[in-house]
Amino acid sequence: MSEPGPLLEQVPVAVFGLDAAGRVRYWGPGAEDLFGYGAATALSRPAAALFPAPPEGPGPAERLVERALALGYWRARLPALHRDGTVMDCGFRVFPVTGSADADAAGATVVMALASRGEELDRVKTNLAFLDALFETCPIGLVMLDEELRYVHLNQALADMDGIPVADHLGRDPAEIMITADGGEFRRMLSAVAEEGRPLVGVLVGMRTPGRPDVDQVRSVSLFPLSGTAGSRAGVGGLLVDVTDRERALLEATAARRRLALLDRAGALIGTTLDVDTTARELVEAVMPDFCDGSVVEMVEWTYPSEAFDPDLPLSTRRIASGTVLPPPAPGLLAALDRVTYPPGSGIHRMLSTGRPLCVRVDEEFAARTAGHRDLARQLLDSGVGWVVIAPLIARGHVQGITVFARAATRPAFTEQDLGLAGELASRAALCLDNARLYSRVQDISLTLQRALLPTAPDTTAQVDVAHRYLPGSRATEVGGDWYDVIALPDGRVALVVGDVMGHGVPAAASMGRLHITARALARHCPDPEGLLAELDAAAQDTGIELATCLYVVYDPRTGRARLANAGHPPLLVRHPDGTVETLGDLPGVPLGVGGVPFRSTRAELPDGAVLALYTDGLVEARGQDIDAGLDALRTELARAAGPLEQEADRILAALLPDGATDDTVLVLARLGRTRGEAREPYEEPGVRARHAPDPGR
């Protein structure tokens, strides 16, 4: 009789046979290993030698034979005796066999016995019980695939994950059950484990199954090879854990972090200036491409500033910013409409009434119901845009406009969390836009006030040709207090004055107006420049003007002489007819409003054809540039000023401010002449610098 097969080669089994008298009739190799006796020693001897002697009654060998013959099959745990005297706990299974091949016992019944050490049997029993319990109760999916990678065994937990009964799995390929969108990568992993014998641990696989076709799942899959040793089945074993909820939570946490990061970035990018158009562009640039693929900002065109939103009236908007990362025709579509009118009852009206963002799917229904711009809606659908969120721009209870965020159809749809983010972005942008709107209104008021206070047509004389320019600063800076004037005095002289009140906005414009009006009134009563500056200084202190600069020049065309006084202002430049440029009065006094320091004047004789340049610091001073460099540039341009003054004024401004003025700027050019037919006191010939010295009267 041969040894039993795989029962298992995991447990050594001794096989021997006994006759009815209890003598050994068959002795297998396993019996020799278990008991220590060779076949020559054991055969035909009483089996009682294999067991400890009982204190009384029949021995274990007799009991095995008796029970086998009486019951047909019997198993028991009995002590056995090794040849060296060691007592072993063994498990026995006995059953009768008739028709023995043994010649001495032909036709006799032999009792076959299978024996194993008890601890080995207990180990196998424990393992089998564990495996049975594992497949029955484990919440983790367990699977066994054969060499052709077909299901041969799985537990109920995996069947429940798949939504398919256990029996419907058997014999099928995993690709029929686990439907992935990875281009066959999961199948290649299975084959690699089977062929190369290398396990995989914790691989994340996204899938759907026929039993749950509408449910996206993510599973953590661990695979290991089944070797097929000891006659067991070869193939691949696997453990599958449904981690969909965990991965979804991780994705949501990641998305939440990204939303917070976007809000933080948007807070830094939006509102860097107080310019409405710039703020709108910053919003568009901040949200792409992380949040959306295209964005638009539209501002409501109110008839008057205090007008409020009325859901029963049409709403007109002007598109002030747009952008997209999508390919054509999307960029052209976003910029196609400059102005849009939404009829009462539109989705925009409902959205503005509730103050909550509105999500729209761009599909055939959307194209059909967009009656006002059906062609554009169709083009938008064809451009690849799949989802649109429209959010209100409302700040301080005032409707500013709307902003639109668009995503390509290939991206996930906007979630509720995305709608909340869109609302937060729009709210922050609306506050920045409202600040810019209020600032623009104040700036417009300041500019209007300043322009009203500046001379629209300065006094003119036959002897002094004047060109004047005033440039307000950029929208990023408030209107300052720059001012100028040309005053014809009663005795034929001409006064030229330029000044700058420190500060910006309406207060600076108002202070400038006070000084301008006061200077024009004093000019007719104060014959000397230093006296006029002293009166202006007193007026500045009386009206609370803390700091202002002023350059005052009086020119007498009858004599060709000039007197000037300076209160902290950039110096007067003189271009002589030969093209040389001279600085007069380059030691300025203290600014107006300081008080306590007398002003001094400077005298100079100026030739016919000389050009005076009066200006404010906005022309020569810029961030990152020393004022001396600006003065040198002005001297260079003034040296070329041989043409008509209007033309030269524009040329100088274009050369020194190629990107426009960032601060208020004044430039006054005056070409001097003298009264013809009257004697003129001697002066230096052209090409010789004018003489100037402190006024002896001061």
C-alpha positions as CSV (number, residue, x, y, z in Angstrom):
1,M,0.0,0.0,0.0
2,S,1.3,3.4,-0.9
3,E,1.5,6.4,1.4
4,P,-1.4,8.9,1.2
5,G,-0.8,11.9,-1.1
6,P,-1.0,15.4,-0.1
7,L,-2.8,14.8,3.3
8,L,-1.0,15.9,3.5
9,E,2.6,16.3,3.0
10,Q,2.2,19.2,5.4
11,V,1.7,16.4,8.1
12,P,3.9,13.3,8.3
13,V,1.7,10.2,8.2
14,A,2.7,6.7,9.3
15,V,0.9,3.8,7.5
16,F,0.9,0.3,8.9
17,G,-1.4,-2.8,8.9
18,L,-2.4,-5.2,11.7
19,D,-4.0,-8.6,11.4
20,A,-6.8,-9.8,13.7
21,A,-4.3,-11.1,16.2
22,G,-2.7,-7.6,16.5
23,R,0.5,-8.5,14.6
24,V,2.1,-6.1,12.1
25,R,1.4,-7.1,8.6
26,Y,2.4,-3.9,6.7
27,W,5.0,-1.3,7.6
28,G,5.4,1.9,5.5
29,P,8.3,4.3,5.5
30,G,6.3,6.8,7.5
31,A,5.8,4.2,10.2
32,E,9.6,3.7,10.4
33,D,10.0,7.5,10.8
34,L,7.3,7.8,13.5
35,F,8.2,4.7,15.6
36,G,11.9,4.2,14.9
37,Y,11.6,0.6,13.8
38,G,12.7,-0.7,10.5
39,A,10.4,-3.0,8.4
40,A,12.4,-6.1,9.2
41,T,12.1,-5.6,12.9
42,A,8.5,-4.6,13.0
43,L,6.8,-7.0,10.6
44,S,5.1,-10.1,12.1
45,R,5.7,-8.8,15.6
46,P,2.9,-7.9,18.0
47,A,1.9,-4.3,17.7
48,A,1.7,-4.0,21.4
49,A,5.4,-3.0,21.3
50,L,4.3,0.3,19.7
51,F,2.3,1.4,22.7
52,P,3.0,1.8,26.4
53,A,1.8,-1.2,28.4
54,P,-1.7,-0.6,30.0
55,P,-2.0,-1.1,33.7
56,E,-4.8,-3.6,33.0
57,G,-7.1,-4.8,30.3
58,P,-6.6,-4.9,26.6
59,G,-3.8,-2.8,25.2
60,P,-4.1,0.0,22.6
61,A,-3.2,-2.3,19.6
62,E,-6.0,-4.7,20.5
63,R,-8.5,-1.8,20.9
64,L,-7.5,-0.4,17.4
65,V,-8.2,-3.8,15.8
66,E,-11.4,-4.4,17.8
67,R,-12.9,-1.1,17.1
68,A,-12.0,-1.1,13.4
69,L,-13.5,-4.5,12.9
70,A,-16.6,-3.6,14.9
71,L,-17.2,-0.1,13.6
72,G,-15.6,-0.1,10.1
73,Y,-13.8,3.2,10.9
74,W,-12.5,4.6,14.1
75,R,-10.2,7.4,15.2
76,A,-8.6,8.1,18.5
77,R,-5.8,10.0,20.3
78,L,-3.6,7.4,22.0
79,P,-0.1,7.5,23.5
80,A,2.5,5.7,21.3
81,L,6.0,4.5,22.1
82,H,9.1,5.3,20.1
83,R,11.8,2.7,19.9
84,D,14.0,4.9,22.1
85,G,11.3,4.8,24.8
86,T,9.8,8.3,24.1
87,V,6.1,8.4,24.6
88,M,4.2,10.4,21.9
89,D,0.7,11.7,21.7
90,C,-0.6,10.5,18.3
91,G,-3.7,10.5,16.4
92,F,-4.9,7.2,14.8
93,R,-7.4,6.5,12.1
94,V,-8.2,2.7,11.5
95,F,-10.3,0.8,9.1
96,P,-10.5,-2.8,7.9
97,V,-9.3,-3.9,4.4
98,T,-10.2,-7.3,3.1
99,G,-8.2,-9.3,0.5
100,S,-4.7,-8.5,1.6
101,A,-1.9,-8.9,-0.9
102,D,0.1,-10.6,1.8
103,A,0.6,-14.4,0.9
104,D,0.5,-15.4,4.5
105,A,-2.8,-13.7,5.1
106,A,-4.5,-14.2,1.7
107,G,-8.2,-13.4,2.0
108,A,-7.8,-12.3,5.5
109,T,-8.9,-8.9,6.8
110,V,-6.2,-6.4,7.7
111,V,-6.8,-3.3,9.8
112,M,-5.0,-0.3,8.2
113,A,-3.8,2.4,10.6
114,L,-2.8,6.0,9.8
115,A,-0.9,7.7,12.6
116,S,0.5,11.2,13.0
117,R,1.9,13.1,15.9
118,G,-0.8,14.9,17.7
119,E,0.8,18.3,17.6
120,E,1.1,18.2,13.8
121,L,-2.5,17.3,13.5
122,D,-3.5,20.1,15.8
123,R,-1.5,22.5,13.8
124,V,-3.2,21.5,10.5
125,K,-6.6,21.5,12.2
126,T,-6.0,25.0,13.5
127,N,-4.8,26.3,10.1
128,L,-7.8,24.8,8.3
129,A,-10.2,26.2,10.9
130,F,-8.5,29.6,10.5
131,L,-8.8,29.5,6.7
132,D,-12.4,28.4,6.9
133,A,-13.2,31.2,9.3
134,L,-11.2,33.6,7.2
135,F,-13.2,32.9,4.1
136,E,-16.5,32.8,5.9
137,T,-16.2,35.9,8.2
138,C,-13.3,38.1,7.0
139,P,-14.6,41.5,5.8
140,I,-11.6,41.7,3.4
141,G,-12.1,40.3,-0.1
142,L,-10.1,37.0,-0.6
143,V,-9.6,35.4,-4.0
144,M,-7.8,32.5,-5.6
145,L,-7.1,32.4,-9.3
146,D,-5.8,29.4,-11.2
147,E,-2.8,29.3,-13.6
148,E,-5.0,30.8,-16.3
149,L,-6.0,33.6,-13.9
150,R,-9.6,32.5,-13.6
151,Y,-11.6,32.5,-10.4
152,V,-11.5,29.2,-8.5
153,H,-12.3,30.4,-5.0
154,L,-13.4,33.6,-3.3
155,N,-15.2,34.7,-0.2
156,Q,-18.5,36.3,0.3
157,A,-17.0,39.7,1.2
158,L,-15.5,39.9,-2.3
159,A,-18.7,38.8,-3.9
160,D,-20.6,41.5,-2.0
161,M,-18.0,44.1,-3.2
162,D,-18.6,43.1,-6.7
163,G,-22.4,42.8,-6.4
164,I,-22.2,39.3,-8.0
165,P,-22.8,35.9,-6.4
166,V,-19.8,33.7,-5.6
167,A,-20.9,31.0,-8.1
168,D,-21.1,33.6,-10.9
169,H,-17.4,34.3,-10.5
170,L,-16.1,30.8,-10.8
171,G,-14.3,30.1,-14.1
172,R,-14.4,33.7,-15.2
173,D,-11.5,36.1,-16.0
174,P,-11.1,39.0,-13.5
175,A,-11.3,41.5,-16.4
176,E,-14.9,40.4,-16.8
177,I,-15.7,41.4,-13.2
178,M,-13.2,44.2,-12.3
179,I,-13.7,46.7,-15.1
180,T,-10.8,49.2,-15.0
181,A,-9.9,52.1,-17.2
182,D,-6.1,51.6,-16.9
183,G,-5.5,50.2,-20.4
184,G,-5.0,46.7,-19.1
185,E,-2.4,47.6,-16.4
186,F,-4.2,45.6,-13.7
187,R,-4.3,42.4,-15.9
188,R,-0.5,42.8,-16.6
189,M,0.1,43.0,-12.8
190,L,-1.7,39.7,-12.3
191,S,0.3,38.0,-15.0
192,A,3.5,39.4,-13.6
193,V,2.8,37.9,-10.2
194,A,1.9,34.5,-11.7
195,E,4.9,34.4,-14.0
196,E,7.6,36.1,-12.0
197,G,6.5,35.1,-8.5
198,R,6.9,38.5,-7.0
199,P,4.1,39.7,-4.7
200,L,2.5,43.1,-4.9
201,V,1.2,44.9,-1.8
202,G,-1.3,47.7,-1.5
203,V,-1.7,48.7,-5.1
204,L,-4.7,51.1,-5.6
205,V,-7.0,50.1,-8.5
206,G,-10.0,52.1,-9.6
207,M,-12.8,50.1,-11.1
208,R,-16.5,49.4,-11.6
209,T,-18.2,46.0,-11.7
210,P,-21.2,44.6,-13.7
211,G,-23.0,44.1,-10.5
212,R,-22.5,47.8,-9.5
213,P,-22.1,49.6,-12.8
214,D,-22.8,53.1,-11.5
215,V,-20.5,53.0,-8.5
216,D,-16.9,54.0,-8.8
217,Q,-14.7,51.9,-6.5
218,V,-11.1,52.1,-5.3
219,R,-9.6,49.0,-4.0
220,S,-6.3,48.3,-2.3
221,V,-5.1,45.1,-3.9
222,S,-2.3,42.8,-2.6
223,L,-1.4,39.8,-4.8
224,F,0.9,36.8,-4.1
225,P,1.8,33.7,-6.1
226,L,0.5,30.2,-5.3
227,S,3.4,27.9,-5.9
228,G,1.5,24.6,-6.5
229,T,3.9,22.6,-4.2
230,A,2.7,19.5,-2.4
231,G,0.1,18.9,-5.2
232,S,-1.8,22.2,-4.4
233,R,-3.2,24.4,-7.1
234,A,-0.8,26.9,-8.7
235,G,-2.0,30.4,-9.5
236,V,-2.4,33.8,-7.8
237,G,-3.9,34.6,-4.4
238,G,-5.2,38.1,-3.5
239,L,-6.6,40.3,-0.8
240,L,-8.8,43.2,-1.8
241,V,-9.9,46.0,0.5
242,D,-12.5,48.6,-0.5
243,V,-10.9,51.9,0.3
244,T,-13.3,54.0,-1.7
245,D,-14.4,56.0,1.3
246,R,-10.9,56.5,2.5
247,E,-9.7,57.7,-0.9
248,R,-12.7,59.9,-1.3
249,A,-12.0,61.5,2.0
250,L,-8.3,62.0,1.0
251,L,-9.4,63.5,-2.3
252,E,-11.8,65.8,-0.5
253,A,-9.2,66.8,2.0
254,T,-6.7,67.4,-0.9
255,A,-9.4,69.4,-2.7
256,A,-10.1,71.4,0.5
257,R,-6.4,72.2,0.8
258,R,-6.3,73.3,-2.8
259,R,-9.3,75.5,-2.3
260,L,-7.7,77.1,0.8
261,A,-4.5,77.6,-1.1
262,L,-6.4,79.2,-4.0
263,L,-8.2,81.5,-1.7
264,D,-4.9,82.4,-0.1
265,R,-3.2,83.0,-3.4
266,A,-6.2,85.0,-4.7
267,G,-6.1,87.2,-1.6
268,A,-2.5,88.1,-2.4
269,L,-3.2,88.6,-6.2
270,I,-6.5,90.4,-6.2
271,G,-6.7,94.1,-5.2
272,T,-3.1,95.0,-5.5
273,T,-4.2,98.4,-7.0
274,L,-7.3,100.6,-6.7
275,D,-8.1,100.2,-10.4
276,V,-11.3,98.5,-11.4
277,D,-10.0,97.0,-14.7
278,T,-6.8,95.8,-13.1
279,T,-8.6,94.2,-10.2
280,A,-10.9,92.3,-12.6
281,R,-8.0,91.0,-14.6
282,E,-6.3,89.9,-11.4
283,L,-9.4,87.8,-10.5
284,V,-9.4,86.1,-13.9
285,E,-5.7,85.3,-13.7
286,A,-5.9,84.0,-10.1
287,V,-8.5,81.3,-10.9
288,M,-6.9,79.8,-13.9
289,P,-6.1,77.0,-14.5
290,D,-6.5,75.4,-11.0
291,F,-10.1,76.3,-10.5
292,C,-11.4,76.8,-14.0
293,D,-10.4,76.9,-17.6
294,G,-11.9,80.3,-18.4
295,S,-13.3,83.3,-16.6
296,V,-15.2,86.6,-17.3
297,V,-15.9,89.6,-15.2
298,E,-18.8,91.9,-16.1
299,M,-19.6,95.2,-14.3
300,V,-23.2,96.6,-14.2
301,E,-23.6,99.9,-16.0
302,W,-25.7,101.9,-13.6
303,T,-27.4,105.0,-14.9
304,Y,-26.4,106.9,-11.7
305,P,-24.0,105.8,-8.9
306,S,-26.7,105.3,-6.2
307,E,-29.0,103.2,-8.5
308,A,-29.9,99.8,-6.9
309,F,-30.6,96.4,-8.4
310,D,-34.2,95.9,-9.3
311,P,-35.1,92.3,-10.4
312,D,-38.0,93.7,-12.4
313,L,-35.8,95.7,-14.7
314,P,-33.3,94.7,-17.4
315,L,-29.7,94.6,-16.3
316,S,-26.9,95.9,-18.6
317,T,-23.3,94.8,-18.0
318,R,-20.0,95.6,-19.6
319,R,-17.3,93.0,-19.9
320,I,-14.1,94.4,-18.5
321,A,-11.9,91.2,-18.2
322,S,-11.8,87.8,-19.7
323,G,-9.4,85.0,-20.2
324,T,-9.1,81.2,-20.9
325,V,-6.6,78.5,-21.2
326,L,-8.7,76.6,-23.7
327,P,-7.8,76.5,-27.4
328,P,-9.6,78.4,-30.1
329,P,-12.5,79.3,-30.5
330,A,-12.9,79.7,-26.8
331,P,-10.8,82.9,-26.5
332,G,-12.7,84.6,-29.2
333,L,-16.0,83.6,-27.7
334,L,-15.2,85.0,-24.3
335,A,-14.2,88.3,-25.8
336,A,-17.1,88.4,-28.4
337,L,-19.6,90.3,-26.2
338,D,-18.6,93.7,-24.9
339,R,-22.0,94.6,-23.4
340,V,-24.8,92.2,-22.4
341,T,-28.4,93.0,-21.4
342,Y,-30.2,90.4,-19.2
343,P,-34.0,90.6,-19.3
344,P,-36.1,90.5,-16.1
345,G,-36.6,87.0,-14.8
346,S,-33.3,85.7,-16.2
347,G,-31.1,83.3,-14.2
348,I,-28.7,86.3,-13.6
349,H,-31.6,88.2,-11.9
350,R,-32.4,85.2,-9.7
351,M,-28.8,84.7,-8.8
352,L,-28.3,88.3,-7.9
353,S,-31.5,88.2,-5.8
354,T,-30.4,85.2,-3.8
355,G,-26.7,86.2,-3.7
356,R,-25.7,82.6,-4.3
357,P,-23.7,81.3,-7.2
358,L,-25.5,79.5,-10.0
359,C,-24.1,76.4,-11.8
360,V,-25.1,75.7,-15.4
361,R,-24.4,72.7,-17.5
362,V,-23.5,73.7,-21.1
363,D,-25.4,71.2,-23.1
364,E,-28.1,71.0,-25.9
365,E,-30.7,72.3,-23.5
366,F,-28.6,75.2,-22.5
367,A,-28.0,76.1,-26.2
368,A,-31.7,75.9,-26.9
369,R,-32.9,78.1,-24.0
370,T,-30.2,80.8,-24.6
371,A,-32.5,82.7,-27.0
372,G,-30.8,86.0,-26.8
373,H,-27.4,84.7,-28.0
374,R,-28.2,81.3,-29.4
375,D,-25.4,81.3,-32.0
376,L,-22.8,82.1,-29.3
377,A,-24.3,79.5,-27.0
378,R,-23.9,76.9,-29.7
379,Q,-20.3,78.0,-30.3
380,L,-19.7,77.8,-26.6
381,L,-21.0,74.2,-26.6
382,D,-18.8,73.3,-29.5
383,S,-15.7,74.9,-27.9
384,G,-15.5,72.2,-25.3
385,V,-16.9,74.1,-22.3
386,G,-19.0,71.8,-20.2
387,W,-19.8,73.6,-17.0
388,V,-20.3,77.3,-16.0
389,V,-20.6,78.9,-12.6
390,I,-21.9,82.4,-12.3
391,A,-21.3,84.2,-9.1
392,P,-22.5,87.6,-7.9
393,L,-20.2,90.5,-7.3
394,I,-21.9,92.2,-4.3
395,A,-20.1,94.3,-1.7
396,R,-21.6,96.5,1.0
397,G,-25.1,95.7,-0.3
398,H,-24.3,97.1,-3.7
399,V,-24.4,94.9,-6.8
400,Q,-21.1,95.4,-8.7
401,G,-21.6,92.8,-11.4
402,I,-21.1,89.1,-12.1
403,T,-18.2,86.8,-12.6
404,V,-18.2,83.6,-14.6
405,F,-16.1,80.5,-14.2
406,A,-16.0,77.9,-16.9
407,R,-14.7,74.4,-17.0
408,A,-14.0,72.1,-20.0
409,A,-16.3,69.1,-20.4
410,T,-13.4,66.8,-19.9
411,R,-12.9,68.1,-16.3
412,P,-15.1,67.1,-13.3
413,A,-18.2,69.1,-12.8
414,F,-18.3,71.9,-10.2
415,T,-19.2,70.5,-6.7
416,E,-21.1,72.2,-3.9
417,Q,-17.7,72.9,-2.3
418,D,-16.6,74.5,-5.6
419,L,-19.7,76.7,-5.6
420,G,-18.8,77.8,-2.1
421,L,-15.3,78.6,-3.3
422,A,-16.7,80.6,-6.3
423,G,-18.9,82.6,-3.9
424,E,-15.9,83.3,-1.6
425,L,-13.7,84.4,-4.5
426,A,-16.5,86.6,-5.9
427,S,-17.1,88.1,-2.5
428,R,-13.5,89.0,-2.0
429,A,-13.1,90.3,-5.5
430,A,-16.4,92.4,-5.1
431,L,-14.9,94.1,-2.0
432,C,-11.8,95.0,-3.9
433,L,-13.8,96.2,-6.9
434,D,-16.0,98.3,-4.7
435,N,-12.9,99.8,-3.0
436,A,-11.6,100.6,-6.5
437,R,-15.0,102.0,-7.5
438,L,-15.2,104.3,-4.4
439,Y,-11.5,105.3,-4.9
440,S,-12.2,106.1,-8.6
441,R,-15.1,108.2,-7.6
442,V,-13.0,110.1,-5.0
443,Q,-10.2,110.4,-7.5
444,D,-12.6,111.7,-10.2
445,I,-13.9,114.3,-7.7
446,S,-10.3,115.3,-6.8
447,L,-9.3,115.5,-10.5
448,T,-12.5,117.5,-11.3
449,L,-11.8,119.9,-8.4
450,Q,-8.1,120.3,-9.4
451,R,-8.9,120.9,-13.0
452,A,-11.5,123.5,-12.0
453,L,-8.9,125.3,-9.9
454,L,-6.1,125.2,-12.5
455,P,-6.0,128.0,-15.1
456,T,-7.7,126.9,-18.3
457,A,-6.3,130.0,-20.1
458,P,-3.4,131.6,-18.3
459,D,-2.7,135.3,-18.9
460,T,-0.9,136.0,-22.2
461,T,1.4,138.8,-23.2
462,A,3.0,139.7,-26.5
463,Q,6.5,139.4,-24.9
464,V,6.1,135.9,-23.3
465,D,5.0,132.9,-25.2
466,V,3.8,130.1,-22.9
467,A,3.0,126.4,-23.3
468,H,1.7,124.6,-20.2
469,R,0.8,120.9,-19.5
470,Y,-0.8,119.2,-16.5
471,L,-0.8,115.4,-16.3
472,P,-2.7,113.7,-13.5
473,G,-1.1,110.6,-12.0
474,S,-2.1,107.0,-12.8
475,R,-5.2,105.5,-11.5
476,A,-3.0,103.7,-9.0
477,T,-2.1,107.0,-7.3
478,E,-4.4,109.7,-6.0
479,V,-4.5,113.1,-7.6
480,G,-1.9,115.4,-6.0
481,G,-1.7,119.1,-5.4
482,D,0.3,120.3,-8.4
483,W,-0.6,123.7,-9.7
484,Y,0.7,126.5,-11.9
485,D,-0.3,129.9,-13.3
486,V,0.9,132.8,-15.6
487,I,-0.1,136.2,-14.4
488,A,0.1,139.5,-16.3
489,L,0.9,142.2,-13.7
490,P,-0.3,145.8,-14.1
491,D,3.1,147.3,-14.8
492,G,3.8,145.1,-17.8
493,R,5.7,142.4,-15.9
494,V,4.8,138.7,-16.1
495,A,4.7,136.4,-13.2
496,L,5.1,132.6,-13.6
497,V,4.4,130.4,-10.7
498,V,4.4,126.6,-10.1
499,G,3.7,124.7,-6.8
500,D,3.0,121.4,-5.3
501,V,1.0,120.7,-2.1
502,M,2.2,117.5,-0.4
503,G,-0.5,114.8,-0.2
504,H,-3.1,113.4,-2.5
505,G,-6.9,113.4,-3.0
506,V,-9.5,116.0,-2.3
507,P,-7.6,117.6,0.6
508,A,-4.5,118.2,-1.5
509,A,-6.6,119.6,-4.4
510,A,-8.5,121.9,-2.0
511,S,-5.2,123.1,-0.4
512,M,-3.8,123.7,-3.9
513,G,-6.8,125.8,-4.7
514,R,-6.3,128.0,-1.7
515,L,-2.6,128.6,-2.5
516,H,-3.4,129.2,-6.2
517,I,-6.1,131.8,-5.6
518,T,-4.0,133.5,-2.8
519,A,-0.9,133.7,-5.1
520,R,-2.9,135.2,-7.9
521,A,-4.4,137.8,-5.6
522,L,-1.0,138.6,-3.9
523,A,0.8,138.9,-7.2
524,R,-0.8,142.2,-8.0
525,H,0.2,143.7,-4.6
526,C,3.6,142.2,-3.8
527,P,6.2,143.5,-6.2
528,D,9.0,141.2,-4.9
529,P,8.9,137.4,-5.1
530,E,10.2,136.8,-1.6
531,G,7.4,139.0,-0.1
532,L,4.8,137.0,-2.0
533,L,6.3,133.7,-0.7
534,A,6.2,135.1,2.9
535,E,2.5,135.9,2.5
536,L,1.8,132.5,1.0
537,D,3.7,130.9,3.9
538,A,1.5,132.7,6.4
539,A,-1.6,131.8,4.5
540,A,-0.5,128.1,4.5
541,Q,0.0,128.2,8.3
542,D,-3.4,129.9,8.8
543,T,-5.3,127.3,6.7
544,G,-3.4,124.2,8.1
545,I,-1.3,123.4,5.0
546,E,1.6,121.7,6.6
547,L,3.9,121.4,3.6
548,A,3.9,122.8,0.1
549,T,6.5,124.0,-2.4
550,C,6.4,126.9,-4.7
551,L,8.7,128.6,-7.3
552,Y,7.7,132.2,-8.2
553,V,9.4,134.1,-11.1
554,V,8.7,137.7,-12.2
555,Y,10.0,138.8,-15.6
556,D,10.2,142.3,-16.8
557,P,10.2,142.4,-20.7
558,R,11.2,146.1,-20.6
559,T,14.6,145.3,-19.0
560,G,15.0,141.6,-19.7
561,R,15.5,141.1,-16.0
562,A,13.9,138.5,-13.8
563,R,13.6,137.9,-10.1
564,L,12.7,134.6,-8.5
565,A,12.2,133.0,-5.1
566,N,11.9,129.4,-4.2
567,A,10.2,127.6,-1.4
568,G,11.6,124.1,-1.5
569,H,10.7,123.5,-5.2
570,P,12.8,122.0,-8.0
571,P,14.9,124.7,-9.5
572,L,14.2,126.9,-12.5
573,L,15.9,125.9,-15.8
574,V,16.8,128.4,-18.5
575,R,17.6,127.4,-22.0
576,H,19.7,130.1,-23.7
577,P,19.4,130.8,-27.4
578,D,22.7,128.9,-28.1
579,G,21.2,125.7,-26.6
580,T,23.0,125.8,-23.2
581,V,20.9,125.1,-20.2
582,E,21.4,126.9,-16.9
583,T,20.0,126.3,-13.4
584,L,18.8,129.4,-11.6
585,G,18.1,129.7,-7.9
586,D,19.3,126.2,-7.2
587,L,19.4,126.8,-3.4
588,P,15.7,126.5,-2.6
589,G,14.3,127.9,0.6
590,V,12.1,126.0,3.1
591,P,8.7,124.8,2.0
592,L,5.5,126.8,2.7
593,G,3.8,126.0,5.9
594,V,7.0,125.6,7.9
595,G,7.4,129.3,9.0
596,G,10.1,131.1,10.9
597,V,12.6,131.2,8.0
598,P,12.8,134.3,5.7
599,F,12.8,133.8,1.9
600,R,15.4,135.2,-0.4
601,S,15.2,136.1,-4.1
602,T,17.7,135.8,-7.0
603,R,18.1,138.3,-9.8
604,A,19.0,137.4,-13.4
605,E,19.3,139.0,-16.8
606,L,17.8,136.8,-19.5
607,P,18.4,137.2,-23.2
608,D,15.7,137.4,-25.9
609,G,14.7,134.0,-26.9
610,A,15.5,132.3,-23.6
611,V,13.2,129.5,-22.6
612,L,12.2,129.1,-19.0
613,A,11.2,125.6,-17.7
614,L,9.1,125.4,-14.6
615,Y,7.9,121.9,-13.5
616,T,7.0,119.7,-10.6
617,D,8.8,116.7,-9.2
618,G,6.5,114.3,-11.1
619,L,8.5,115.1,-14.3
620,V,12.0,114.3,-12.9
621,E,11.5,112.0,-9.9
622,A,10.6,108.3,-10.3
623,R,10.8,105.3,-8.1
624,G,14.2,103.7,-8.4
625,Q,15.7,106.8,-10.1
626,D,17.7,109.5,-8.4
627,I,16.2,113.0,-8.9
628,D,19.5,114.3,-10.3
629,A,19.2,111.7,-13.1
630,G,15.8,113.1,-13.9
631,L,17.1,116.7,-13.9
632,D,19.9,115.8,-16.2
633,A,17.4,114.2,-18.6
634,L,15.2,117.3,-18.5
635,R,18.3,119.5,-19.2
636,T,19.1,117.3,-22.2
637,E,15.6,117.5,-23.7
638,L,15.3,121.3,-22.9
639,A,18.6,121.9,-24.8
640,R,16.8,120.7,-27.9
641,A,13.8,122.9,-27.4
642,A,14.3,125.2,-30.4
643,G,10.9,124.7,-32.0
644,P,7.4,125.8,-31.2
645,L,6.7,125.5,-27.5
646,E,3.5,123.5,-27.8
647,Q,5.4,120.9,-29.8
648,E,8.4,121.0,-27.5
649,A,6.2,120.5,-24.4
650,D,4.7,117.3,-25.9
651,R,8.1,116.1,-26.9
652,I,9.7,116.6,-23.5
653,L,6.8,114.8,-21.8
654,A,7.0,111.9,-24.1
655,A,10.7,111.6,-23.7
656,L,10.7,111.8,-19.9
657,L,7.4,109.9,-19.2
658,P,7.3,107.3,-22.0
659,D,4.9,105.1,-20.0
660,G,2.7,108.0,-18.8
661,A,2.8,109.9,-15.5
662,T,2.7,107.9,-12.3
663,D,2.5,111.1,-10.2
664,D,0.9,114.5,-11.0
665,T,3.1,116.4,-13.4
666,V,3.3,120.1,-14.4
667,L,5.4,121.5,-17.1
668,V,5.4,125.2,-18.1
669,L,7.6,126.5,-20.9
670,A,8.0,130.2,-21.4
671,R,9.9,131.8,-24.3
672,L,11.0,135.3,-23.4
673,G,11.0,138.5,-25.5
674,R,11.3,142.2,-24.7
675,T,9.2,145.3,-25.4
676,R,10.4,146.6,-28.7
677,G,11.3,150.2,-29.2
678,E,12.3,150.8,-25.6
679,A,15.8,151.0,-24.2
680,R,17.0,148.0,-22.4
681,E,19.7,147.9,-19.8
682,P,22.8,146.0,-20.9
683,Y,22.8,142.2,-20.5
684,E,25.1,139.5,-21.4
685,E,25.2,138.6,-25.1
686,P,23.6,135.3,-26.2
687,G,25.8,132.4,-25.3
688,V,26.9,134.0,-22.0
689,R,25.2,132.8,-18.9
690,A,23.0,135.3,-17.1
691,R,24.2,137.0,-14.0
692,H,22.3,136.5,-10.8
693,A,22.9,137.4,-7.2
694,P,21.0,137.8,-4.0
695,D,18.7,140.8,-4.0
696,P,20.5,143.6,-2.2
697,G,17.2,144.7,-0.7
698,R,17.0,141.5,1.2
